[in-house]
Structure formats: C-alpha cells, structure tokens
Amino acid sequence: AVMISFGAVLGKVTPTQLTVMGLLEAVFFWVNFSLGGHANHAYDVGGGMFIHTFGAYFGIAVAKVLDTQRSRNHDDNQSMVSSDIFSMAGTIILFVFWPSFNAAIATRGDLAVVNTFVSIGGSVVASFAVSRIVSGNKFNIVHVQNSTLAGGVAMGVAADLNLDPSIALLAGLVAGAVSVLGFHYVSPVLTNKLGVQDICGVHNLHGLPGLIGAIVGIFAFVDGKNSASSSHGSQPGRQILAIVSTLGFALVGGLITGIAMKKCDAVRSIHPANLFNDRPFWELPSDYHVVVNDDNEEAEDDEAKKN
C-alpha cells in the first residue's frame, strides 16, 4: 500500500518526507486492516480493498495537501522513450505474476489463478480498444503500461471465490475501460479542478479498479454460491462496511500524513527547478543532462521554503 501511495507524489517530495509518509501510512493501514479484516471479517484475499484501494486514496489525500502550482505542467514531469520501454518490461512481469499475488494466501489457489488470468486478459482487451478510441486511433503507452493490469486489481477481493468465468471477464473488461477513461478524463479534472496531481496515476490503476473489485466482492456473496466462505453473518454488509472504512481511513490518514510531510519543508524543501529531477539527492553521471535534456543549471535547494 505504501508503494502505491508513493506513486501519487513521486518527484515532488524529499526522502525525509517519503520516510514520514511510509511510517505514518503503515500505522493507518494496520488500524484499518485490523478493524476491517479481523474485527469485521471482511473478505479480501488479494488486498483489493485493504492494499490497492487504501494505498491509492491515501496517496490521493497526501497529494492534495502537497499540491502547488509550481509542480503543474512542469517541464520535467514527462516520460522518455527509454523509460517507457523499461516500464513496459515491468508491466509484462506484473501481468505474468499478478495471479500469484492474488493466490498467495488463497484457500483455493487454483480458482484465484484462473479468475485473475481471465480478468486481466479482459482488461488487456478493453485497454487497447478504449485507448485507441480516446487517443485518435492510436495507442497511448501510459494506458498500455497501467490499464492492462487493472483486471488483476479488480479480482483482488474475490479472486478465489466461486465466480462464473463471465463475471471475472466482465470485471476485467470494465476495469480496463474505466482505468483508461480515468487517465484520459478523470486525471485532468483531479489536477486542474480539485488540486490533486496524481503523478503515476495510482487512482486509475489501483483506486478505481479496487472499487470495482470491492463491488465484485459484495455481489459474490449475494447469490449464495460463496456462503460457505463466511460464517460471520451478513457478508455483503461486512464487505460494504469494509470499503467505507477503508476509504475513510485512507482519506483522513492521508490528509494527516500530508500535513506532517508539509512540516518537513522546514528541514529541506525542493527548489522548483529540481522537481521531478534527480539533481537534489543523487550524484549524477556526466551525460545526465544529455539523456534527460536537462538545460537547467544546478539549482540551490531552498531550505526554508514554504509552499
């Protein structure tokens, strides 16, 4: 969950701020998981709610607190051909191993693997189709890198439950399509209207598909096929309570954490010229400015700068 949240603010925060974020988020995560998973007995075999949804909305809340005009439309907040290709390698690895993520603690590992593969296959088809529609008959590499994996997130809650294959496929198709639409339509609104700059698009890969997975989990217990999986009363009600609790802890915890991270600016902040850049915290190779088209000279960090 912490790594997912990091994706919402990368490039705009210092290592100290990331450390504070990781420490505080771990506390909020375990409180939410203890209440929702252990006390409430919500079912979430692959962490669709407690990991993906929580991490995404926690990061969104932190990003809201840390938002500044100086980071929007920054010249260095863009990708490169080399980084896009390298990221695609990561996408392929995640595609292959995502079923094992959902099946790691599953009672029925075989069902978890099959349902996840069917769902993630659906998200691949939907991602390419919708990406071409919204991108002027071309494919967008951001959609391919991210939205193709949305089906794995959508199966995070109910991966090892007795689902009809058509349900898993539908969940993947919807998740892939919603993820692409999120990147194309929702992200600009979050940034320009709500002041939430989601750097890596965690809301579109983990947040929205995580909510879809939560809905799948609710209905998985409604039809009675999976009643044996729960002995704690009305399981659909418990699933609903868990997702509401997760969103609440994520948003409130993220706001509190963002405020604490903002206080760290008094220790060291990042000069606007150094946002989305390795200059402030890494020793750079001699050809760095050529590879990243860095025409700016080294900027001095503003130790006491306030946003």
Backbone bond lengths (Angstrom), bond angles and torsions (degrees), N, CA, C in turn:
res aa  C-N    CA-C-N  psi(-1)  N-CA   C-N-CA  omega(-1)  CA-C   N-CA-C  phi
1 A - - - 1.456 - - 1.523 110.80 -
2 V 1.326 117.14 -38.91 1.460 121.00 -179.29 1.526 110.42 -64.60
3 M 1.316 117.95 -41.68 1.462 121.17 179.99 1.525 110.61 -64.96
4 I 1.328 116.98 -36.31 1.464 120.27 177.09 1.530 109.11 -64.08
5 S 1.316 116.97 -46.34 1.461 120.92 -179.11 1.524 111.75 -62.73
6 F 1.328 116.82 -36.83 1.463 120.09 177.99 1.529 110.91 -54.11
7 G 1.327 116.14 -36.23 1.461 120.16 -176.05 1.513 113.92 -62.08
8 A 1.314 117.66 -21.38 1.465 120.62 -179.27 1.519 112.92 -78.63
9 V 1.342 117.60 -18.55 1.471 120.10 -172.91 1.528 113.44 -128.64
10 L 1.310 118.84 2.18 1.463 120.45 -177.32 1.530 111.36 -57.17
11 G 1.314 115.34 139.69 1.452 120.66 179.11 1.512 113.88 92.95
12 K 1.332 116.57 -12.12 1.466 120.02 -177.10 1.519 112.80 -117.66
13 V 1.322 117.28 -2.74 1.460 120.59 -173.73 1.519 110.77 -128.46
14 T 1.322 115.37 159.36 1.455 121.67 179.75 1.527 110.35 -89.26
15 P 1.340 118.13 163.36 1.471 120.13 175.21 1.530 112.60 -56.74
16 T 1.322 116.93 -35.25 1.470 119.93 177.46 1.520 110.84 -62.84
17 Q 1.316 116.67 -43.38 1.455 120.43 179.18 1.525 111.50 -65.16
18 L 1.330 117.30 -38.91 1.462 120.53 177.41 1.522 111.06 -64.74
19 T 1.325 116.71 -36.28 1.467 120.59 177.73 1.528 110.61 -64.48
20 V 1.323 116.08 -44.93 1.465 120.43 177.52 1.529 109.94 -60.97
21 M 1.307 116.27 -42.74 1.460 121.02 -179.64 1.528 111.09 -61.60
22 G 1.328 116.12 -46.10 1.459 119.99 -179.61 1.520 112.64 -62.60
23 L 1.319 117.11 -41.82 1.462 120.87 -178.63 1.528 111.61 -67.06
24 L 1.325 116.67 -46.68 1.460 119.61 -177.95 1.521 111.95 -71.02
25 E 1.331 116.77 -38.97 1.463 118.66 -179.04 1.523 111.43 -64.28
26 A 1.319 116.94 -36.73 1.462 120.18 178.87 1.532 110.97 -59.16
27 V 1.327 116.64 -36.99 1.460 120.58 178.93 1.525 110.52 -66.82
28 F 1.342 116.12 -50.87 1.466 119.96 -179.82 1.532 110.92 -62.18
29 F 1.329 116.41 -37.06 1.463 120.13 179.65 1.523 110.92 -61.00
30 W 1.329 116.53 -48.77 1.448 119.21 -175.29 1.526 112.40 -71.55
31 V 1.327 117.64 -30.82 1.467 119.79 174.80 1.531 109.15 -64.42
32 N 1.331 116.04 -46.93 1.467 119.84 -179.87 1.525 111.25 -64.30
33 F 1.321 116.86 -42.69 1.463 120.81 -178.99 1.529 110.98 -66.21
34 S 1.331 116.56 -38.36 1.467 119.87 179.73 1.519 111.06 -65.75
35 L 1.324 116.15 -41.64 1.456 119.89 -179.51 1.518 111.94 -74.31
36 G 1.336 116.48 -46.68 1.456 120.27 -175.94 1.515 114.32 -78.87
37 G 1.328 115.93 -39.05 1.449 119.62 -176.50 1.506 114.47 -87.54
38 H 1.331 116.08 -46.17 1.463 120.01 -175.99 1.530 112.78 -89.13
39 A 1.322 116.86 -51.36 1.466 119.35 -177.83 1.533 112.17 -74.34
40 N 1.335 116.07 -41.20 1.464 120.58 -177.02 1.524 112.58 -88.46
41 H 1.338 117.89 -15.63 1.465 123.73 179.55 1.534 112.66 59.94
42 A 1.333 116.32 37.24 1.468 119.45 175.06 1.521 109.25 -72.18
43 Y 1.323 116.25 148.65 1.465 121.76 -178.24 1.521 109.28 -96.92
44 D 1.324 116.82 125.44 1.470 121.77 -178.33 1.521 108.65 -157.71
45 V 1.311 115.81 75.51 1.463 120.50 -168.91 1.522 113.27 -65.96
46 G 1.333 117.69 -33.89 1.457 120.16 -177.44 1.511 114.44 -111.28
47 G 1.314 117.18 11.52 1.457 120.45 177.33 1.518 114.57 77.12
48 G 1.315 117.78 24.86 1.459 120.18 179.97 1.514 112.84 -59.44
49 M 1.339 116.28 -38.73 1.469 120.53 177.61 1.520 111.70 -91.05
50 F 1.326 116.69 -54.33 1.456 121.06 -169.77 1.529 113.64 -74.45
51 I 1.320 117.43 -21.21 1.470 120.32 179.06 1.525 110.94 -108.19
52 H 1.333 117.17 -62.15 1.462 120.60 -172.81 1.523 112.43 -69.10
53 T 1.330 117.10 -53.61 1.460 119.72 -178.65 1.520 111.19 -65.25
54 F 1.324 116.27 -45.46 1.465 119.91 179.20 1.524 110.93 -59.47
55 G 1.324 116.77 -50.03 1.459 120.45 -177.81 1.515 112.78 -60.42
56 A 1.336 116.83 -40.77 1.454 120.64 -178.27 1.525 111.78 -65.20
57 Y 1.327 116.95 -49.77 1.460 119.35 -175.42 1.521 112.48 -77.22
58 F 1.315 117.36 -24.77 1.463 120.02 171.14 1.531 108.97 -63.93
59 G 1.324 116.48 -46.60 1.460 120.72 178.89 1.516 112.38 -63.80
60 I 1.342 116.94 -37.85 1.456 121.29 177.92 1.524 110.38 -61.57
61 A 1.331 117.15 -43.14 1.457 121.08 179.93 1.528 111.33 -64.97
62 V 1.330 116.79 -41.46 1.463 120.43 177.12 1.523 110.26 -62.92
63 A 1.333 116.39 -43.72 1.461 120.56 -179.72 1.522 111.59 -61.05
64 K 1.330 116.60 -34.89 1.465 120.26 178.37 1.516 110.90 -62.84
65 V 1.311 117.04 -44.38 1.464 120.92 -178.22 1.529 110.67 -66.88
66 L 1.329 117.31 -38.20 1.467 121.48 -174.39 1.525 113.28 -89.61
67 D 1.319 117.53 3.33 1.466 120.13 -176.01 1.528 111.94 -65.99
68 T 1.328 115.50 135.36 1.470 122.18 174.20 1.523 108.71 -140.73
69 Q 1.304 116.06 154.25 1.463 120.56 178.94 1.526 111.62 -63.87
70 R 1.330 117.17 -28.36 1.462 120.21 -174.29 1.528 112.86 -67.76
71 S 1.341 116.56 -21.43 1.469 118.82 -178.32 1.529 113.16 -91.24
72 R 1.321 117.08 -13.07 1.463 119.83 -179.04 1.527 110.08 -80.26
73 N 1.304 116.33 139.90 1.470 122.71 179.87 1.526 112.18 55.64
74 H 1.330 115.41 31.43 1.464 120.01 178.69 1.527 109.58 -70.57
75 D 1.331 116.32 140.42 1.468 120.94 -176.19 1.525 113.00 -60.66
76 D 1.330 116.87 -31.09 1.465 119.70 -176.61 1.527 113.15 -88.99
77 N 1.308 118.03 -3.69 1.469 120.86 178.37 1.525 109.34 -87.94
78 Q 1.307 115.49 69.26 1.454 122.15 179.42 1.522 109.58 -153.86
79 S 1.304 115.39 161.70 1.460 120.02 -177.51 1.527 111.03 -94.50
80 M 1.347 114.86 172.22 1.455 122.77 176.61 1.522 108.14 -129.43
81 V 1.328 116.08 162.81 1.457 119.85 179.26 1.521 110.71 -59.62
82 S 1.341 116.84 -43.97 1.462 120.06 -177.95 1.526 111.41 -64.51
83 S 1.335 117.53 -41.79 1.461 120.05 -179.65 1.524 111.08 -70.28
84 D 1.329 116.97 -34.40 1.466 119.99 178.10 1.530 111.06 -65.94
85 I 1.312 116.51 -41.97 1.471 120.22 178.69 1.527 110.37 -65.03
86 F 1.323 115.95 -43.86 1.469 119.90 179.46 1.525 110.43 -63.14
87 S 1.331 116.59 -38.40 1.459 120.42 178.86 1.523 111.48 -65.98
88 M 1.323 116.83 -34.41 1.462 119.80 178.28 1.523 111.29 -64.15
89 A 1.322 116.40 -33.15 1.469 119.53 175.57 1.524 109.64 -62.31
90 G 1.323 116.32 -40.51 1.459 120.08 176.64 1.516 112.34 -65.03
91 T 1.334 116.67 -38.30 1.460 120.85 177.60 1.522 111.40 -60.78
92 I 1.314 116.54 -43.58 1.467 120.99 179.91 1.527 110.90 -63.38
93 I 1.335 115.56 -42.63 1.468 119.40 179.14 1.528 110.51 -63.04
94 L 1.328 116.66 -43.69 1.464 120.24 179.22 1.530 111.09 -64.71
95 F 1.321 117.22 -38.72 1.466 121.07 178.64 1.534 110.70 -59.79
96 V 1.307 115.70 -43.51 1.460 120.40 -177.00 1.526 111.30 -69.88
97 F 1.320 116.80 -38.83 1.464 119.99 -172.31 1.525 114.24 -98.48
98 W 1.324 118.94 -5.75 1.459 119.21 -177.97 1.529 112.94 -59.31
99 P 1.324 119.99 -39.52 1.474 118.46 176.20 1.522 113.12 -56.02
100 S 1.329 116.68 -34.66 1.467 118.65 178.77 1.521 111.06 -71.37
101 F 1.342 117.81 -27.87 1.461 119.72 175.43 1.531 109.84 -62.76
102 N 1.318 115.34 -48.48 1.462 119.72 -177.37 1.523 112.93 -72.15
103 A 1.338 116.39 -23.97 1.457 120.03 -176.76 1.524 113.38 -96.08
104 A 1.331 117.33 -0.70 1.470 120.91 -172.37 1.524 112.94 -55.46
105 I 1.338 117.15 -45.55 1.469 120.00 -178.61 1.528 111.14 -116.27
106 A 1.321 116.19 15.51 1.467 120.25 -175.44 1.520 111.51 -71.90
107 T 1.338 116.47 143.47 1.456 121.77 174.20 1.516 110.43 -68.77
108 R 1.325 116.00 -41.73 1.458 121.92 176.27 1.520 108.61 -110.07
109 G 1.322 115.87 83.72 1.454 120.28 -178.29 1.511 113.26 -61.16
110 D 1.337 116.61 -33.51 1.464 119.72 -179.52 1.524 110.92 -64.55
111 L 1.330 116.67 -43.45 1.454 120.00 177.74 1.526 111.47 -64.19
112 A 1.314 115.96 -40.37 1.464 120.09 -179.32 1.523 111.13 -61.29
113 V 1.319 116.63 -43.05 1.466 120.88 -179.79 1.527 110.95 -65.87
114 V 1.321 116.78 -47.38 1.463 120.58 -178.10 1.522 110.95 -64.37
115 N 1.319 117.32 -50.06 1.459 120.58 -179.26 1.528 112.02 -59.70
116 T 1.325 116.02 -39.78 1.465 119.47 -179.32 1.521 111.27 -68.91
117 F 1.327 117.30 -43.40 1.469 119.53 178.56 1.527 111.31 -62.69
118 V 1.332 116.97 -41.58 1.470 120.03 178.55 1.525 109.99 -63.14
119 S 1.315 116.44 -45.15 1.455 120.78 -178.06 1.520 112.34 -66.66
120 I 1.312 117.16 -44.72 1.462 120.28 -178.14 1.535 110.76 -69.99
121 G 1.330 116.32 -29.30 1.454 119.22 172.98 1.520 111.27 -64.61
122 G 1.336 116.34 -39.82 1.454 120.62 176.66 1.516 112.17 -63.78
123 S 1.315 116.85 -38.82 1.470 119.35 -179.90 1.527 111.52 -68.70
124 V 1.328 117.24 -30.86 1.467 119.85 176.08 1.527 110.38 -64.31
125 V 1.319 116.33 -48.30 1.469 120.69 179.99 1.527 110.57 -60.54
126 A 1.328 116.95 -48.46 1.460 120.82 -178.14 1.522 111.67 -64.95
127 S 1.322 116.98 -38.77 1.465 120.60 -178.16 1.519 111.41 -62.60
128 F 1.324 117.06 -47.87 1.459 120.00 179.71 1.532 111.23 -65.23
129 A 1.316 116.64 -40.77 1.469 120.35 -177.92 1.527 111.02 -65.89
130 V 1.333 116.72 -50.37 1.462 119.99 -177.05 1.524 111.11 -71.61
131 S 1.328 117.73 -34.64 1.461 120.75 177.72 1.523 110.61 -59.70
132 R 1.311 116.82 -42.18 1.465 120.67 179.43 1.529 111.50 -66.78
133 I 1.323 116.38 -34.42 1.467 120.56 -179.73 1.529 111.26 -68.09
134 V 1.342 116.60 -45.35 1.467 119.82 -174.47 1.525 113.09 -87.59
135 S 1.334 117.95 -8.00 1.469 120.91 -175.66 1.519 112.63 -112.86
136 G 1.311 117.52 26.64 1.460 120.31 176.19 1.508 113.53 68.08
137 N 1.336 117.06 46.49 1.461 122.65 179.15 1.530 113.06 62.37
138 K 1.319 115.99 28.18 1.452 121.00 173.74 1.526 108.63 -131.22
139 F 1.336 116.36 162.18 1.455 120.96 177.71 1.523 109.71 -93.92
140 N 1.313 116.58 138.56 1.457 122.44 177.86 1.523 108.46 -99.39
141 I 1.324 116.73 123.93 1.462 120.68 -175.19 1.522 111.93 -62.37
142 V 1.337 118.29 -30.93 1.467 120.91 178.29 1.519 110.33 -63.83
143 H 1.330 116.31 -40.54 1.467 120.45 178.36 1.529 110.66 -64.82
144 V 1.319 116.27 -41.64 1.463 120.53 -178.58 1.524 110.93 -67.54
145 Q 1.322 116.51 -38.97 1.461 120.53 -179.56 1.529 112.23 -67.12
146 N 1.311 117.17 -33.68 1.459 121.29 -170.69 1.524 114.52 -111.34
147 S 1.319 116.41 -57.78 1.465 120.38 -170.28 1.519 112.94 -65.19
148 T 1.325 117.92 -25.48 1.463 120.16 178.17 1.525 111.64 -62.66
149 L 1.329 116.99 -21.07 1.468 121.31 -178.64 1.526 113.05 -93.92
150 A 1.331 116.97 -3.47 1.459 120.75 -173.81 1.529 112.68 -61.03
151 G 1.331 117.29 -30.17 1.458 120.24 179.09 1.510 112.59 -63.37
152 G 1.320 117.17 -32.14 1.460 120.44 176.69 1.512 111.47 -65.67
153 V 1.342 116.15 -40.07 1.463 120.16 177.22 1.526 110.27 -66.84
154 A 1.339 116.26 -40.97 1.463 121.01 -177.98 1.528 112.50 -62.73
155 M 1.321 117.78 -24.23 1.455 121.39 176.92 1.525 112.59 -94.98
156 G 1.316 117.11 7.61 1.453 120.39 -175.37 1.506 114.67 -64.00
157 V 1.327 117.62 -32.18 1.463 120.63 -177.29 1.516 111.88 -82.84
158 A 1.331 116.92 -47.55 1.470 121.44 -168.44 1.519 113.70 -115.10
159 A 1.321 117.60 26.08 1.466 120.51 -171.81 1.527 113.44 -56.13
160 D 1.329 118.08 -40.94 1.467 119.49 -174.78 1.529 112.94 -100.24
161 L 1.321 116.54 16.55 1.457 119.39 176.70 1.526 110.33 -88.30
162 N 1.323 115.08 163.65 1.463 120.89 -177.58 1.528 109.77 -77.58
163 L 1.328 115.80 87.79 1.455 122.02 -179.26 1.517 110.49 -109.31
164 D 1.310 116.57 144.99 1.459 120.11 171.44 1.526 108.10 -67.36
165 P 1.330 118.62 137.64 1.476 120.35 -179.87 1.522 113.10 -53.30
166 S 1.329 116.36 -31.23 1.465 119.06 179.44 1.523 111.38 -65.53
167 I 1.334 116.93 -31.03 1.471 120.60 178.25 1.528 109.79 -69.05
168 A 1.324 116.62 -43.98 1.462 120.35 177.96 1.519 110.65 -62.42
169 L 1.329 116.56 -41.81 1.460 120.72 179.49 1.527 110.59 -64.98
170 L 1.323 116.32 -44.24 1.465 120.49 -179.80 1.521 110.95 -62.97
171 A 1.329 116.16 -41.29 1.467 119.86 178.67 1.522 110.72 -60.47
172 G 1.325 116.67 -42.12 1.456 120.39 178.77 1.515 112.85 -66.62
173 L 1.337 116.24 -41.96 1.467 120.37 178.45 1.526 110.96 -61.26
174 V 1.326 115.98 -46.50 1.463 120.37 -179.15 1.526 110.65 -65.82
175 A 1.323 116.41 -43.68 1.464 120.31 -178.50 1.523 111.08 -62.99
176 G 1.331 117.31 -43.85 1.457 120.41 178.85 1.512 112.05 -62.28
177 A 1.332 116.40 -45.17 1.463 120.65 179.86 1.522 111.33 -64.92
178 V 1.332 116.70 -45.60 1.464 120.86 -179.62 1.528 110.84 -63.52
179 S 1.319 117.02 -38.07 1.456 120.63 179.57 1.527 111.40 -62.95
180 V 1.328 117.00 -46.09 1.468 120.56 178.29 1.521 110.47 -62.21
181 L 1.331 116.71 -46.05 1.464 120.43 178.74 1.528 110.99 -62.36
182 G 1.323 115.91 -32.27 1.455 119.58 176.71 1.518 111.77 -64.18
183 F 1.336 116.21 -46.59 1.461 119.96 177.78 1.526 111.32 -61.49
184 H 1.323 116.42 -41.02 1.461 120.64 -172.85 1.528 112.76 -79.82
185 Y 1.329 117.62 -38.14 1.456 120.40 -173.30 1.530 114.07 -113.33
186 V 1.345 116.98 -43.16 1.463 120.14 -172.60 1.525 111.93 -75.31
187 S 1.320 117.96 -44.39 1.467 120.93 -177.52 1.533 113.11 -56.77
188 P 1.337 119.26 -45.54 1.473 118.50 177.03 1.528 112.84 -60.77
189 V 1.330 117.02 -36.27 1.460 120.21 178.53 1.530 110.22 -67.23
190 L 1.334 116.83 -43.76 1.462 120.18 178.18 1.525 111.02 -58.60
191 T 1.323 116.60 -42.36 1.462 120.79 -177.10 1.518 112.23 -72.89
192 N 1.321 116.94 -50.91 1.468 121.24 -171.16 1.520 113.97 -84.56
193 K 1.317 117.24 -30.74 1.461 120.16 -176.55 1.526 113.78 -100.98
194 L 1.334 116.16 -37.29 1.461 120.19 -174.75 1.525 113.52 -106.66
195 G 1.322 117.23 -5.25 1.455 119.51 178.88 1.510 113.98 69.31
196 V 1.333 117.01 35.39 1.467 121.56 178.46 1.527 107.96 -121.35
197 Q 1.323 116.63 102.04 1.463 121.30 -179.78 1.524 109.35 -93.98
198 D 1.310 115.41 97.97 1.468 122.76 -179.19 1.523 107.95 -86.60
199 I 1.323 116.57 97.24 1.467 121.35 -169.57 1.526 112.50 -59.56
200 C 1.317 118.38 -49.71 1.464 121.79 -175.40 1.528 113.33 -98.60
201 G 1.310 117.08 2.36 1.458 119.21 179.44 1.513 114.33 72.02
202 V 1.322 117.20 35.42 1.471 119.67 -178.01 1.528 111.77 -64.21
203 H 1.329 116.80 -27.49 1.457 119.72 178.01 1.523 111.36 -63.42
204 N 1.329 116.18 -34.80 1.459 120.86 -176.19 1.527 113.32 -83.29
205 L 1.321 117.76 -28.64 1.465 120.58 179.75 1.520 112.22 -94.27
206 H 1.315 117.62 -37.58 1.465 120.47 -174.80 1.532 113.10 -110.23
207 G 1.327 117.68 -37.32 1.457 120.59 -176.01 1.515 113.82 -72.22
208 L 1.338 116.90 -62.25 1.466 120.90 -178.43 1.534 112.42 -64.28
209 P 1.345 119.91 -48.07 1.466 118.99 175.45 1.526 112.86 -62.25
210 G 1.343 117.46 -31.20 1.456 120.25 176.71 1.520 111.39 -64.67
211 L 1.331 116.99 -38.80 1.461 120.75 176.09 1.521 111.20 -66.26
212 I 1.328 116.32 -38.60 1.470 120.20 175.70 1.523 109.99 -61.97
213 G 1.327 116.39 -42.39 1.462 120.34 176.86 1.516 112.39 -62.20
214 A 1.331 116.33 -36.90 1.466 120.09 177.92 1.527 110.66 -64.09
215 I 1.327 116.25 -39.43 1.470 120.64 177.92 1.523 110.29 -65.62
216 V 1.337 116.70 -42.71 1.466 120.38 176.38 1.526 110.38 -58.07
217 G 1.330 116.45 -41.45 1.458 120.84 179.43 1.519 113.30 -63.71
218 I 1.332 115.81 -36.58 1.463 119.80 178.52 1.521 110.52 -64.25
219 F 1.335 116.07 -50.41 1.465 120.07 -176.18 1.525 112.52 -74.08
220 A 1.329 117.03 -19.13 1.459 119.64 177.90 1.524 111.38 -64.66
221 F 1.333 116.96 -26.27 1.463 120.88 179.45 1.513 113.01 -97.53
222 V 1.339 116.74 -7.96 1.455 119.61 -177.76 1.519 112.13 -75.54
223 D 1.351 116.67 -39.43 1.467 119.20 -173.26 1.521 113.76 -77.37
224 G 1.337 117.79 -5.07 1.463 120.81 175.72 1.513 115.33 88.95
225 K 1.334 118.27 -9.82 1.458 120.34 -178.57 1.522 112.06 -65.46
226 N 1.326 116.59 -29.28 1.458 120.43 -174.77 1.524 112.38 -112.59
227 S 1.336 116.64 23.67 1.461 119.32 -179.27 1.513 112.23 -62.12
228 A 1.342 115.76 -29.47 1.471 118.74 -179.54 1.511 112.25 -70.43
229 S 1.320 116.51 -16.21 1.465 120.06 -179.37 1.517 112.04 -77.21
230 S 1.334 116.97 -11.92 1.457 120.34 -178.38 1.521 110.58 -133.49
231 S 1.306 116.10 134.61 1.461 121.07 176.94 1.522 110.08 -123.79
232 H 1.319 115.93 26.63 1.455 120.40 -173.74 1.522 111.93 -120.48
233 G 1.308 117.94 39.92 1.452 120.55 174.75 1.514 112.89 86.29
234 S 1.320 115.69 -145.63 1.458 122.48 -176.23 1.522 110.26 -73.09
235 Q 1.310 115.78 96.10 1.454 119.29 -176.35 1.527 113.39 -67.73
236 P 1.346 120.49 -40.08 1.469 118.31 176.56 1.526 112.49 -56.14
237 G 1.331 116.66 -39.86 1.457 119.88 177.65 1.513 112.34 -63.72
238 R 1.313 115.69 -38.18 1.461 120.20 178.78 1.531 110.73 -67.39
239 Q 1.338 116.20 -36.35 1.470 119.77 178.02 1.530 110.30 -65.21
240 I 1.313 116.60 -42.38 1.467 120.44 179.21 1.523 110.47 -63.54
241 L 1.322 116.22 -44.44 1.460 120.26 179.47 1.521 111.18 -61.51
242 A 1.328 116.73 -37.49 1.457 120.76 -178.56 1.517 112.20 -66.79
243 I 1.336 117.42 -41.38 1.466 118.85 -178.81 1.520 110.61 -71.19
244 V 1.346 117.12 -36.16 1.464 119.78 176.44 1.526 110.32 -64.61
245 S 1.329 115.94 -43.31 1.461 120.59 178.10 1.524 111.19 -63.22
246 T 1.320 116.19 -41.87 1.463 120.52 -179.68 1.510 111.57 -62.11
247 L 1.334 117.21 -45.52 1.464 120.52 178.31 1.530 110.86 -63.29
248 G 1.327 116.61 -40.05 1.451 120.06 -179.92 1.526 112.67 -64.23
249 F 1.332 116.49 -50.01 1.463 120.01 179.72 1.526 111.32 -64.62
250 A 1.334 117.19 -37.31 1.463 120.82 -179.20 1.530 111.16 -65.30
251 L 1.313 116.44 -48.42 1.463 120.34 -176.43 1.534 111.87 -70.29
252 V 1.327 116.64 -47.45 1.463 119.42 179.57 1.526 110.71 -67.02
253 G 1.334 116.42 -45.26 1.457 119.58 178.54 1.510 112.34 -62.64
254 G 1.333 116.97 -37.68 1.455 120.48 178.24 1.517 112.55 -66.07
255 L 1.326 117.02 -40.01 1.464 120.40 177.89 1.526 110.90 -63.65
256 I 1.335 116.31 -44.67 1.471 120.24 178.63 1.523 110.57 -62.55
257 T 1.328 116.07 -44.10 1.465 120.54 179.92 1.525 111.14 -65.13
258 G 1.324 116.95 -40.83 1.459 120.33 178.22 1.512 112.17 -60.42
259 I 1.338 116.83 -40.12 1.468 120.66 177.70 1.524 110.36 -63.48
260 A 1.344 116.09 -42.72 1.472 119.85 178.53 1.522 110.68 -64.35
261 M 1.326 117.77 -39.13 1.462 121.08 179.04 1.522 111.38 -66.51
262 K 1.317 115.94 -35.91 1.465 119.74 -179.79 1.524 111.21 -64.79
263 K 1.341 116.15 -31.99 1.458 120.11 178.07 1.530 111.13 -64.65
264 C 1.335 116.38 -24.14 1.462 120.45 -179.01 1.524 112.22 -70.36
265 D 1.332 117.13 -12.07 1.462 119.53 176.55 1.522 111.16 -61.38
266 A 1.338 116.60 -25.35 1.458 119.95 178.42 1.524 111.45 -67.20
267 V 1.340 116.54 -23.94 1.464 121.18 178.33 1.515 110.32 -83.69
268 R 1.326 115.30 -51.49 1.464 120.05 176.94 1.515 108.94 -164.19
269 S 1.308 116.46 130.26 1.455 121.71 177.21 1.517 109.27 -119.36
270 I 1.324 116.13 171.55 1.455 121.43 -178.02 1.519 109.31 -103.34
271 H 1.328 116.17 128.10 1.460 121.00 175.14 1.524 108.97 -60.94
272 P 1.324 118.60 141.59 1.472 120.70 -178.59 1.527 113.92 -51.98
273 A 1.328 117.47 -34.34 1.466 119.95 -179.49 1.518 112.29 -69.17
274 N 1.332 116.73 -18.53 1.460 120.57 -176.40 1.524 113.66 -100.91
275 L 1.326 117.99 4.16 1.455 119.68 176.14 1.524 110.18 -63.17
276 F 1.317 116.92 143.66 1.474 123.27 178.81 1.520 111.08 57.34
277 N 1.322 115.84 36.90 1.464 120.23 -176.14 1.517 109.27 -142.27
278 D 1.321 116.06 154.16 1.464 120.84 -178.79 1.527 112.88 -87.81
279 R 1.320 117.48 -6.57 1.461 120.38 -173.82 1.522 115.04 -54.55
280 P 1.344 119.86 -45.02 1.478 118.14 -170.88 1.523 115.20 -67.77
281 F 1.332 118.63 -25.77 1.461 119.36 -167.80 1.524 114.30 -128.81
282 W 1.320 118.67 1.21 1.459 120.94 -177.70 1.532 110.29 -131.55
283 E 1.341 114.81 145.40 1.451 119.06 168.55 1.526 107.71 -74.61
284 L 1.313 116.87 129.67 1.458 121.40 -171.50 1.522 111.99 -100.48
285 P 1.335 118.01 143.57 1.459 120.92 174.18 1.528 110.52 -69.33
286 S 1.312 116.54 162.14 1.462 120.68 -174.45 1.521 113.35 -64.54
287 D 1.346 117.34 -26.19 1.466 119.70 -177.80 1.530 112.39 -99.15
288 Y 1.327 117.20 15.35 1.463 120.38 -176.39 1.522 111.71 -57.84
289 H 1.335 116.74 -45.70 1.459 120.04 -175.66 1.519 111.97 -66.38
290 V 1.338 116.34 -23.24 1.462 119.43 178.18 1.521 110.49 -79.25
291 V 1.336 115.62 -43.57 1.463 120.41 -176.70 1.521 111.62 -65.64
292 V 1.337 116.98 -41.42 1.470 120.46 -176.56 1.518 112.89 -100.47
293 N 1.340 117.20 9.49 1.468 121.30 -178.84 1.524 111.17 53.75
294 D 1.304 115.15 46.35 1.459 121.70 -176.36 1.522 109.33 -88.09
295 D 1.328 116.16 102.65 1.453 120.74 -179.43 1.525 112.28 -95.93
296 N 1.328 116.48 -4.11 1.464 119.90 -178.88 1.514 110.63 -89.02
297 E 1.311 116.54 143.83 1.447 121.28 174.09 1.519 109.41 -78.06
298 E 1.303 114.60 163.38 1.468 119.48 179.50 1.520 110.29 -55.88
299 A 1.316 116.80 125.35 1.465 121.40 179.74 1.520 109.26 -98.39
300 E 1.302 115.45 139.61 1.455 120.10 179.30 1.525 109.64 -74.94
301 D 1.326 115.73 136.24 1.458 120.00 177.82 1.531 110.20 -68.99
302 D 1.295 115.71 138.31 1.467 121.29 176.33 1.528 107.41 -92.24
303 E 1.315 115.62 102.35 1.451 121.19 -171.84 1.530 113.44 -65.44
304 A 1.311 115.95 -27.89 1.465 117.98 -174.55 1.525 112.38 -119.13
305 K 1.318 116.30 20.97 1.460 119.57 -174.56 1.524 110.84 -70.42
306 K 1.317 116.58 137.64 1.454 122.23 176.77 1.515 108.71 -109.44
307 N 1.363 116.20 140.67 1.467 119.49 177.56 1.532 109.90 -72.54
